[in-house]
Amino acid sequence: MSAAGKTIVSGVVPNALSRYFEEIQATARAVAAGRADQPVIPLVPVERFDAFTDVTDIGLTEVDDHTYLLDLIRNPAVRTTKTVASLLMISRAVSHIRRTGERVLLITPTSGNKGTALRDAVARAYATGIVTPDQLRIVMLAPRASRSKLRGSPLTADATLRTANPLVLAHVDRPADVKLISGEVVARLEQEVLDTTGFRVWYTLDLDNYRIADAVRAFAEAELLPITGDSPPRTHAHAVSSAFGLLGYGLGLRRLAERGTPVARHPGFFLVQQLATADMVTSLLNTKVPDYEFDAASGLWRQDAAPEFPLVTADPEEVIDSTFYTKAPVTSTEINAIVERHGGGGVVVSKRECLDRFDRVRALAARAGIEVAEPGLIREWSLVKALTGVLVARERGLIAPGTDVVVHVSGYYSDELIAPMRDDHVVAADTPDEFARVVLAAANA
């Protein structure tokens, strides 16, 4: 109970991936039925599945009036929401290995968090004994701009595992170019790798893997904070690059309806972005980033024409977090339609606005058991951005008073929480030819 006598909502779903496995299976079947190409490979739980997935707890805590944190970062080795999808992909890989006798080599381009989560899932598969390094390996390619995002893991602590599971950095003009390099190498080498080593190459760019996994958000909400006819209006806020997390949540809502337990009303979606990649908000609002004027006295840029954009920033094209690198995502049309039908909106925040509200953000996070470090130590800004966006939106009337806001905590870590990757544990490969050599070395290690 709070001091005012109000009951504070707080709860945890333990091991959500195991708990909701049948619901995830049903969601995967529905997605597969709508695909014209290769169907989603069946999700089959292996032995020791509960031990393999026991880092997928989901928490939900009321941290302020009408504000809740949906904590999706309870895996201490990753601290991002990519854990569930990564564990699902690795369990599918293990099922493939058992069914076919083939070995699997995953190749993943990433801006940081996706690759870290997949590497952690591989390490967990080794640790729980459901697969061996001779059967399953992973090669990760990230842009140098994401160097600060890279985390150490059991795959780098051991020299043999490090060779078989290399973490590769590429100097590229645009972060998304790692997809071009890795895609070219996969097309060039996948048959050769299979013929010479027995490794089947799996290229991890199928975004349905993430939408299916993110359906667990709706299942957890339905258990911990169900939307009933008596609930206040509700919106879900998320720091987004392409908003696949919200689309996955929407898949979960559809599954709830299919099983006969629909929510009383579909909540709105509220997007939070940064200036360098504000395309989803500008598309949603049918506008552009406003013009900023330089204030020589403060050394900052200012605008007061559009409340959905930072009033002050150090850079009109600011990158707060390199993970958010996607421009003009194809998901905008779908998200726009959902917001038009069910409500919501969007806001773009600057780092200056995050710092101005930092003490408030830190206090709210602490109420959910998330201790936020000093700004200079933060390496993943999703939580801070999302909470700042909600605070800004409430201040400027972009979220109606009395609206419940569920903030998706999709990522937060510092070097103190998860040790950074050592320089001598990183492999450099700036061209497709260089990356191809790394892939072949990993397959032959």
C-alpha positions in Angstrom: 0.0 0.0 0.0 1.2 3.6 -0.7 1.1 6.3 1.9 -2.3 7.4 0.5 -3.7 3.9 1.0 -3.7 3.1 -2.7 -2.7 -0.4 -3.7 0.4 -0.3 -5.9 0.5 -2.7 -8.8 3.6 -4.9 -8.8 4.1 -8.4 -10.1 6.5 -10.7 -11.9 5.8 -13.5 -14.4 8.6 -16.1 -13.9 10.2 -17.7 -16.9 7.7 -16.2 -19.4 9.1 -18.1 -22.3 8.4 -21.4 -20.6 5.1 -20.2 -19.0 3.6 -19.0 -22.3 5.2 -21.5 -24.6 1.9 -22.9 -25.9 0.7 -19.4 -26.6 3.9 -18.6 -28.5 3.5 -21.8 -30.5 0.0 -20.7 -31.5 1.3 -17.3 -32.4 4.0 -18.8 -34.5 1.6 -21.0 -36.4 -0.6 -18.0 -37.1 2.4 -16.0 -38.5 3.5 -19.0 -40.6 0.1 -19.4 -42.1 0.3 -15.9 -43.4 3.7 -16.2 -45.0 4.1 -16.9 -48.7 7.8 -18.0 -48.4 9.6 -20.4 -46.1 7.3 -21.1 -43.0 8.5 -20.4 -39.5 10.4 -23.5 -38.3 8.4 -25.2 -35.5 9.3 -24.3 -32.0 10.1 -27.4 -30.0 11.1 -27.3 -26.4 14.2 -29.4 -25.7 15.2 -31.2 -22.5 16.2 -28.8 -19.7 14.1 -26.1 -21.5 13.2 -24.5 -18.2 16.8 -24.1 -17.1 17.7 -22.8 -20.6 14.9 -20.1 -20.5 15.0 -19.2 -16.8 16.2 -15.6 -17.5 12.9 -14.6 -19.2 11.0 -13.2 -16.2 8.8 -10.2 -16.9 8.0 -7.6 -14.3 5.3 -4.9 -14.2 5.4 -2.2 -11.5 3.4 1.0 -11.0 6.0 3.7 -10.5 3.8 6.8 -10.5 0.1 7.7 -10.9 -1.0 6.2 -14.2 2.5 5.1 -15.1 3.8 1.5 -15.2 7.1 -0.1 -16.2 6.9 -3.4 -18.1 10.4 -4.8 -17.3 11.6 -6.8 -20.2 15.3 -6.7 -19.2 15.7 -9.2 -16.4 18.4 -11.3 -18.0 21.5 -10.0 -16.2 23.9 -11.0 -19.0 22.0 -9.0 -21.7 19.6 -6.4 -20.1 17.6 -6.0 -23.3 14.4 -7.4 -24.5 16.1 -9.4 -27.2 16.5 -12.4 -24.8 13.2 -14.1 -25.5 13.6 -14.1 -29.3 17.2 -15.2 -29.1 16.4 -18.2 -26.8 13.6 -19.2 -29.2 15.9 -19.1 -32.2 18.5 -21.2 -30.4 15.9 -23.7 -29.3 14.8 -24.0 -32.9 18.4 -24.5 -34.0 18.9 -27.3 -31.5 15.7 -28.9 -32.7 17.0 -28.7 -36.3 20.3 -30.3 -35.2 18.5 -33.1 -33.5 16.1 -33.7 -36.4 18.6 -33.5 -39.3 22.0 -34.3 -37.8 23.3 -31.1 -39.4 25.4 -28.6 -37.6 24.3 -24.9 -37.5 26.4 -21.8 -38.0 24.5 -18.6 -37.2 25.6 -15.4 -38.9 24.0 -12.2 -37.5 24.6 -8.6 -38.5 23.6 -6.3 -35.6 24.0 -2.9 -34.2 24.8 -4.5 -30.8 22.0 -5.8 -28.7 20.5 -8.4 -31.0 24.0 -10.0 -31.4 24.8 -9.9 -27.7 21.5 -11.6 -26.9 22.1 -14.3 -29.5 25.6 -14.9 -28.2 24.3 -15.2 -24.7 21.6 -17.7 -25.9 24.4 -19.8 -27.5 26.4 -19.7 -24.3 23.4 -20.7 -22.3 22.8 -23.6 -24.7 26.4 -24.8 -24.1 26.1 -24.3 -20.3 22.8 -26.3 -20.0 24.2 -29.1 -22.2 21.5 -29.0 -24.8 24.1 -28.5 -27.6 27.8 -28.5 -27.9 30.2 -26.0 -29.6 30.9 -28.7 -32.3 27.2 -28.6 -33.2 26.3 -24.9 -32.9 28.3 -21.7 -33.5 27.7 -18.0 -34.1 29.5 -15.2 -36.0 28.4 -11.7 -35.2 29.1 -8.6 -37.3 28.6 -5.1 -35.9 29.6 -1.6 -37.1 32.4 0.2 -35.4 29.9 2.9 -34.3 28.5 0.3 -31.9 31.8 -0.5 -30.2 30.6 0.8 -26.9 27.6 -1.6 -27.0 29.7 -4.8 -27.2 29.6 -6.9 -24.0 31.8 -9.7 -22.8 30.4 -13.2 -22.4 31.4 -16.8 -21.8 32.0 -17.1 -25.6 34.9 -14.6 -25.3 36.3 -15.7 -21.9 37.5 -19.0 -23.4 40.0 -18.8 -26.3 38.6 -21.9 -28.1 35.0 -20.6 -27.9 36.2 -17.2 -29.0 37.7 -18.6 -32.2 34.6 -20.6 -33.0 32.2 -17.8 -32.2 34.0 -14.6 -33.3 32.7 -11.1 -32.7 33.6 -9.0 -35.7 33.6 -5.2 -36.1 33.5 -3.5 -39.5 34.3 0.1 -40.4 31.3 1.0 -42.6 29.9 4.3 -43.9 26.4 3.5 -42.5 25.7 1.1 -39.6 23.1 -0.8 -41.7 25.9 -1.6 -44.2 26.8 -4.6 -42.0 23.7 -6.2 -43.4 25.1 -5.8 -46.9 28.4 -7.3 -46.0 27.0 -10.3 -44.2 24.3 -10.9 -46.8 26.9 -11.0 -49.6 29.1 -13.4 -47.6 26.2 -15.7 -46.8 25.1 -15.9 -50.4 28.7 -16.6 -51.4 29.7 -19.2 -48.8 26.6 -21.0 -47.5 26.9 -24.0 -49.9 30.7 -24.2 -49.5 30.5 -24.1 -45.7 27.8 -26.9 -45.7 29.8 -29.1 -48.2 33.2 -28.7 -46.4 32.2 -28.5 -42.7 28.7 -29.8 -42.4 27.5 -26.5 -40.9 24.2 -25.3 -42.2 24.3 -21.4 -42.3 21.4 -19.7 -40.6 21.1 -16.0 -41.4 19.2 -14.2 -38.6 17.4 -11.4 -40.4 13.9 -12.8 -40.2 12.1 -10.2 -38.1 9.1 -12.5 -37.5 11.4 -14.2 -35.0 11.1 -11.0 -32.9 7.4 -10.3 -33.5 6.5 -13.8 -32.3 8.7 -13.5 -29.2 7.4 -10.1 -28.3 3.8 -11.5 -28.1 4.8 -12.5 -24.5 4.4 -8.8 -23.6 0.6 -9.0 -24.1 0.4 -12.3 -22.3 2.2 -10.8 -19.3 0.1 -7.7 -19.2 -3.1 -9.8 -19.4 -1.9 -11.6 -16.3 -0.5 -8.7 -14.3 -2.6 -5.7 -15.4 -5.5 -6.8 -17.5 -7.5 -4.3 -19.5 -11.1 -4.5 -18.4 -14.1 -2.4 -19.1 -13.4 -0.4 -16.0 -9.7 0.4 -16.8 -8.7 3.9 -17.6 -7.6 4.7 -21.2 -4.3 3.0 -21.8 -1.3 3.6 -24.1 1.9 1.7 -24.5 5.1 3.8 -24.7 8.3 2.5 -26.3 11.6 3.8 -27.5 11.6 2.5 -31.0 13.7 2.0 -34.1 11.2 0.1 -36.2 8.6 -0.7 -33.4 8.6 -4.4 -33.9 8.2 -4.8 -30.2 4.8 -3.0 -30.3 3.8 -5.1 -33.4 4.7 -8.2 -31.5 2.6 -7.0 -28.6 -0.2 -6.6 -31.1 0.2 -10.2 -32.2 -0.1 -11.2 -28.6 -3.4 -9.2 -28.3 -4.7 -11.1 -31.4 -3.8 -14.4 -29.8 -5.7 -13.5 -26.6 -8.7 -12.8 -28.7 -8.4 -16.1 -30.6 -8.3 -18.0 -27.4 -11.5 -16.2 -26.1 -9.9 -13.7 -23.7 -9.8 -10.4 -25.7 -8.9 -7.2 -24.0 -11.7 -4.7 -23.4 -10.1 -2.2 -25.7 -6.9 -2.1 -27.8 -4.5 0.4 -26.1 -2.8 3.2 -28.0 0.8 3.2 -29.0 3.2 6.1 -28.2 6.5 6.1 -30.0 9.7 7.7 -28.6 12.6 8.4 -31.0 15.8 10.4 -31.3 16.6 13.2 -33.8 18.9 11.2 -36.0 16.2 8.6 -36.6 12.9 10.3 -36.1 11.2 8.8 -39.2 8.5 6.9 -37.4 7.3 10.0 -35.5 7.5 12.2 -38.5 5.5 9.7 -40.6 3.0 9.3 -37.8 2.5 13.1 -37.5 2.8 13.6 -41.3 5.4 16.3 -40.7 9.2 16.8 -40.7 11.7 17.6 -38.0 11.3 21.4 -37.4 14.1 23.8 -38.2 16.4 24.6 -35.3 18.1 27.9 -34.6 21.5 28.0 -33.0 21.7 29.9 -29.7 25.3 31.2 -29.5 24.9 32.2 -25.8 24.2 28.6 -24.7 25.8 26.7 -27.6 22.5 24.8 -28.1 19.9 24.6 -30.8 16.3 25.6 -30.1 12.9 25.5 -31.6 9.4 26.2 -30.2 7.1 25.4 -33.2 6.5 21.7 -32.5 5.9 20.3 -29.0 6.5 16.7 -30.3 10.2 17.5 -30.9 13.0 18.6 -28.6 12.8 22.3 -27.6 16.5 22.2 -27.0 19.3 20.0 -28.3 23.1 19.9 -28.7 22.7 18.7 -32.2 19.7 18.7 -34.6 20.8 15.3 -35.9 21.7 13.9 -32.5 22.4 10.2 -32.0 21.7 9.3 -28.3 22.1 5.6 -28.9 23.7 3.9 -31.9 21.3 0.9 -31.6 18.6 3.1 -33.0 20.0 3.4 -36.6 17.0 2.5 -38.8 15.8 5.2 -41.2 12.4 5.1 -43.0 11.3 1.7 -41.5 8.7 -0.2 -43.5 6.7 -0.7 -40.3 5.6 2.9 -40.3 2.5 2.3 -42.4 1.2 -0.5 -40.0 2.0 1.5 -36.9 0.3 4.6 -38.3 -2.9 2.7 -39.0 -2.9 1.3 -35.4 -2.5 4.7 -33.9 -5.1 6.2 -36.1 -7.6 3.5 -35.0 -6.7 3.1 -31.3 -4.9 6.4 -30.3 -1.5 7.2 -29.1 1.1 9.5 -30.7 4.8 10.1 -30.6 7.6 12.4 -29.4 11.3 12.9 -30.2 13.7 13.5 -27.3 17.2 15.0 -27.1 19.9 13.9 -24.7 19.7 17.4 -23.1 16.0 16.7 -22.3 17.0 13.3 -20.9 19.6 14.9 -18.7 17.2 17.7 -17.5 14.8 15.0 -16.3 17.4 12.5 -15.3 16.8 12.6 -11.5 13.1 12.0 -12.1 13.8 9.2 -14.5 16.2 7.5 -12.1 13.7 7.7 -9.2 10.9 6.2 -11.3 13.2 3.3 -12.5 14.3 2.7 -8.9 10.7 2.0 -7.9 10.8 -0.9 -10.3 14.1 -2.2 -8.9 16.2 -0.8 -11.8 19.2 1.2 -10.5 20.3 3.7 -13.2 23.9 4.7 -13.3 25.3 8.2 -13.9 24.7 9.4 -17.5 28.4 9.1 -18.5 28.4 5.4 -17.6 25.2 4.4 -19.6 25.7 2.3 -22.7 22.1 1.5 -23.5 19.6 4.4 -23.3 16.3 2.8 -24.2 14.8 3.0 -20.7 16.0 6.6 -20.2 14.7 7.7 -23.5 11.3 6.0 -23.1 10.7 7.5 -19.6 11.9 10.9 -20.7 9.5 10.8 -23.6 6.6 10.0 -21.4 7.5 12.8 -19.0 7.9 15.3 -21.9 4.6 14.1 -23.4 2.7 14.6 -20.1 4.3 18.1 -19.6 3.2 19.2 -23.1 -0.3 17.6 -23.1 0.6 15.0 -25.8 -0.8 12.3 -23.5 -4.2 13.0 -22.1 -4.5 13.4 -18.3 -5.8 10.2 -16.7 -4.3 7.9 -19.3 -2.5 4.9 -18.0 0.9 4.6 -19.7 2.7 1.2 -19.8 6.4 2.0 -20.6 8.2 -0.9 -22.3 11.6 -1.2 -20.6 13.4 -2.7 -23.6 17.0 -2.0 -22.7 19.4 -0.5 -20.1 22.9 -1.3 -19.1 26.2 0.2 -18.1 29.7 -1.1 -18.1 29.3 -1.8 -14.3 26.3 -4.0 -15.0 27.7 -6.0 -17.9 31.5 -5.9 -18.6 32.4 -4.5 -22.0 34.1 -6.5 -24.6 37.9 -6.4 -24.5 39.7 -5.0 -27.5 41.8 -8.1 -27.9 38.6 -10.2 -28.1 37.3 -8.4 -31.2 38.1 -9.3 -34.8 38.3 -6.6 -37.5 36.8 -7.2 -40.9 35.9 -4.2 -43.1 35.2 -5.9 -46.4 33.2 -8.9 -47.6 36.4 -10.8 -48.4 37.8 -10.2 -44.9 34.5 -11.2 -43.3 34.4 -14.3 -45.4 37.7 -15.4 -44.1 36.5 -15.0 -40.5 33.4 -17.1 -41.3 35.4 -19.9 -42.8 37.8 -19.9 -39.9 34.9 -20.2 -37.4 33.4 -23.0 -39.3 36.7 -24.9 -39.5 37.8 -24.2 -35.9 
